[in-house]
Amino acid sequence: MIRLQKLSAWRFRTRRNEGIDFLHSINRMQAILERERMRCDRGSSSFALLTLTFAARLGKAARVDIARTLQDRLRITDDAGLLGPRRIGIVLPETPTLGAWKVAEDVCELLGSGIRRPACDVYVYPSDPDQTEIDSVRRVDEAEHGPREVQPMHDLFVQPQPALKRAIDVLASGTALILAAPFLLLVAMAVKVTSPGPIFYGQQRDGRGGRRFRIYKFRTMVVNAEAIQAELRAQSEQDGPAFKLKNDPRVTPLGRLLRRTCVDELPQLLNVLKGDMSILGPRPLPVSESAQCLPWQRRRLDVTPGLTCTWQVFGGTKVTFTEWMRMDLRYIRSRSLWNDLRLIVLTVPSVIRRDGVY
């Protein structure tokens, strides 16, 4: 143990001598944030991220001064690095929000007079901080600094939609809507004639970064279906927060056919065209079900949700909810144009076989 402590101290002194190298690169900081998130998801720990946003782009001399200041103030277990040309992040494991704000004040006081005081923000993970602690921070600092907000961290993990993937989504959804327009009109007329109520059904879903959007489907159930769901909850054939019932009494005769052929999902091409969804991506859950997911399961919100994904092709209702979530995360880690094309091709026989489609 003593030998390890000496080795850590030697490494820390070496990094101090390296000056600017004390600050991690942007890519390395993203990896560190992901590492801390995974560590917290596996246990009951938490961490804070302090960000310092400067008025101007940081030159080499300024970064050296800031690095030396951080070396003098931070713990060995803390990490600091670049989040952008004007932004520096400080990862503080097992640090409450009050402690993170204390680090912010100390760093700002230690910065040289040649560096203008940066704007400070504190993020916490998991992103549901204790309200009592937030109120305490506000009481302590409101008189001097005004109220201080504690920011949720999920926005920092959101992955942008690749330009090529978005271009394919627009081209594919636009073309499909034009070609399928006559068929969609016939389906709409059939829904209207066979059961009372609107043609389309809209529901709030959680999208990328937790941003809510309205998903569109052909209505396949009776009008008061959501009110009846609570009575049927105990009969759900899918474990976890998701609700799946093979012989759902709320489904209309035509709706059962539309569901078995996945035709009811075709209006979601509008969601793809708008950018709420992608052709490939984790299926978006209703807001109430998404809210019940564990923190590690909500990592599926890092990317844009989709019409189909690994779960639809290889799983369906035959797998547990936990495995469903793991399949989504595996897709996110390995997503590529080739993998997307492969899943699109495999989706067709999956629909024909009606795997797990109710």
N, C-alpha and C positions, 0 to 999 in steps of 0.2 A: 504494500500500500504506500509506504514512504517513497519507494522507488518510482511508483507511478506519479505521485505528487510532484517529485523532483522533475520528472520528465515533462509533465504538464507545464510546470513553471518555466522550464527551459524553452519549451515551444512558445509559450506566451511572450517571453522576453525576445525570442528570435523574431516573432511577428512584430513586436514593437520596433525592432531595429529595421524592419522592412518598410516602415512608413505606410505609404499608400496601399501596399498589398494587404493591409489589415482589412480593407473593405472588399467584400466578395463581389464578383461580377453579377450582372442581372440574372443570368441563367442559373448561377450557383444559388442565388437568393431564392429563386423560385423553387429549386430543389430542396432547400432548407425548409421553406414554408410547407411544402408537401410532406416532408419528413415529419415535421412537428404535428401536422394535422393527422397523419397516420398514427403517430404515437398516442395522441389524445383519443383518437377513435378506439384504440385497443384497450384503453384504460379509463380512468376517471380524472386524468390530469387536464390541464389547460395551459394556454400560453397567451402572451400579449405581443402585439406588434406595434412599435412606436415608429411613426414616419415623420421625417423632417423634410419639408418642401421649401426650397430656397427660391428667392425672387429671380435669380439669374442662373444660367447654366454654370455648372461647377467646373472650373478649370483644374489643372493638375495641382497647382499650389494650394487652392482652397480645399481640395480633397485630402491633401497631405495634412493640413491643419486640422481638419475635421477628424481624420483618422487618428491623429495623436490625441485629440480631446477624448474620443471614444475609448481609446486604449486605457486612458487614465481613469475612466469612470465605470466601464462595464465589467461584468464578471467574466471569468473564463468560459462559463457555460453559455454566455450570450453570443450572438452573431450579428454582425452589421455588414451592410453592403448596399449596392446601388439598386434602386427600383426604377430609375429613369435618369435622364440628363440633369434634372434638378431635384431629384428625390432620393433620400437615403432611408433605408429601413433598418430597424433594430429589433431582433427577435429576442424576447425575454421569456424563457421557459418558467413555468410555475410562478408567475408574477401577477398579482392583482392589479386592477386598474389604477388604484391609488399609487402603487409602486411604479407603474409605468409613467404616470404623470410626474412623479418625483424625479425619475430619470430625465424626463423632458426638461424640467426646470433646471436641473444640474447641468445638463449638456449645454443649454442655451446660455447659462451664466459663464460656463468655461470657454465658450467660443471666443476667439479673438475679436477685437474691435473692428477688424477689417471685414468681418463676415456679418451680414445683416441677419437679425434674428429670424429663424425660419418659422413657418406655420407648422404646428404640431397636431398630429392626430393619433389616437389610440384605438386599435382594433383588438378584439378578443376572440378567442376560439375555445370552446364552442361558442357560436354566435348568439347565445341567449344569456347575457351576463346577469348577475344577481342585481335586481333593481335596488335593493337596499344599499349596495355599494355605490351604484351610480348616483343615488340621491345624496350619499355621503360626500362624494366627489363634488357635487354641485354646491352643497352647503359650505364646504371648505373653501372653494375657489370662486364662488359666484361674486363675492364682493370685490375681489381684485381683478379677476379675469373674465367674469361673465360665466354663464353655464357651459359646462364642457360635456360634449356628447361622447359616448363610447360607441364606436362604429362596429357593425357586424363585419366579419371577415370573408363571407362567402363570395363577394364580388371580386376579390383578389384572385380567386381560383378559376374564375370563368375563362374558358378557352374560346378565342374568337373563331368564327366560322371561316374555314379556309376559302379563299376567293374562288378557286376552281370548283369546290363542292357547292358553293352558293350559285355559281353560274349554271352548273348541271341541274340544281334544284329548280331554278327559274325556267330553264329551257324545257326540262322534263314535265314539270307541272303545267306550264303554259300550253305546251303541245297536247298533253293528255286532256286538259279541260276543253280545248277546241275540238279535238277528235271525238271526245266522248259526250259532247253537248247534247246531241239528239237522244242518246241513251239516258243521260241524266234527266232530261226533260220527261221521258217516259216513266222513269222511276218516281220522279216527283209527283206526277199525276196519279200513279198507282198508290202512293202513300196517302195522298189527299182523299182519294175515292174510297179506300178500304178501311179507314179509321178516322174518327173525329180528332181534330187537333192540327197543329202546325206541320208543315212538311219537314222542316229542319229542326234539329235539336242542338242547342248550344250549352256548353258547360265550361266553367272556369277550371283551368288546369295550370299546374306549375311548370313554367318553361325554364330556359337557360338562366342561371343565376337566381332562380326563384321568382322571376318576373311572371306574373299571371297573364294569361291570354284566354280568349274564348275559342274553344275547339268546335268545329262544325261536323255534324253527321246527319244522315237521313234519320228521321225519327222512327225507331223500331219498337217503342214501348207505348203504353197508355200514357195519357197526359200527366197523371199524378204519380208517375213511377218513383220519383225521388222520395215522396212522402211515404210510400209503401216499403221502401228499402229497409227502413229501420226494423220493420216487423219481420223481414226475411233474413236479417243479418246472421242469426244463429245457424242458418242453413247454408251459408257460404261454403263452397267447395275449395276455395283458395285460402290458405292460411295467411296470417299477417293482416295488414290493414286493407288490402285489396279485396273487392267483393266480386266473386264469380259464382254463378249458379246455372247449371246446365239446363234445367227445366224451369226457367224463370217465368212465373205466371204473369209477369208484367209485359212480356214480349207479345206483340201482335202476330197473327199468322204470317202476314207479309214480312214483318220485321224479322221473324225467325229465318226466312229464306234469305233476306238481305244480309243478315249476320253470318249465316253459314257460308255465303259466297264472298263476304267482306265488301260487298257493294255499298253498304251503309257508311263505309269509311271514305268513299271517293270524294265527298265534299271537303275533306281535309287537304286536298290539293290546293284549295284556296289558302289554307294556313301556310302551306309550303311556299306558295307564290308571295304571300305577305312577309315571309321571313320568320313567322312564329315557330315553324317546324321545318324539318328537313326530310328528304326521302328516307335516309337512314339515320337512326338515332334511337336512344331509349324512349319507349313509349311514355308519354306524359301522364302522370296520375292526377286524378281529381284533387283539388286543394285539400280536402279533408283527409284523404288517404296519404297524401304526400307529407302532411304535417305530422303523421304518426310514424314516419320512417326514422330509423336511428341515424345519428350523425354520419356514420360511414356510408349508409345507404343513400343519403342525400348528395353524395359526390356525383351521382348520375346527373345532377343539375348543372354540372360544370360545362356541359355541351348542349347544343340545340337538340330538342327531342325530335323524334321521327315517326314516320308512318309504320316502319317495320324495323326490326333489329334481330339480334341473335335469339332473343327469347321467343319471338314469333316463329322462327325457323326451326329451332332445336328444342324448345321447351314447351311453351303454352301452359295450360293448367296442369300438366303432368309433373311439373317441378315445384318445389316449395318457393315461397316468397323470397326467402333468403338467397336461394340459388338464382332466382330471377335477377335479384339485385347484383349478385356477383357476375352474372353473364353480361349485364349492362356495363359494369366496371371493366371487365375484360375487353369488351368492345372499345371502350374509350381509350384504354391503354394501347390498343393495337390498331386503331382506326387508320385507314388509308384508302386511297381510291380503289386499289385492287380488292381489298376486303369488302368495300361497299358494293362493288360490282358483283362479287361472288354471292353476297347475301341477297342482292336483288334477284339474281338468277335462281337461288334456292327458295326464295319466297313463293314463287309460282307453284312448284309442286307441293309445297306445304299447304297452300290455300286449297289446291285440288284435293289433297288428302284430308282437308278440314282438321288439321292437327290442333287440338285444344281450342277450337273456335266454337263459341256458344252463341 
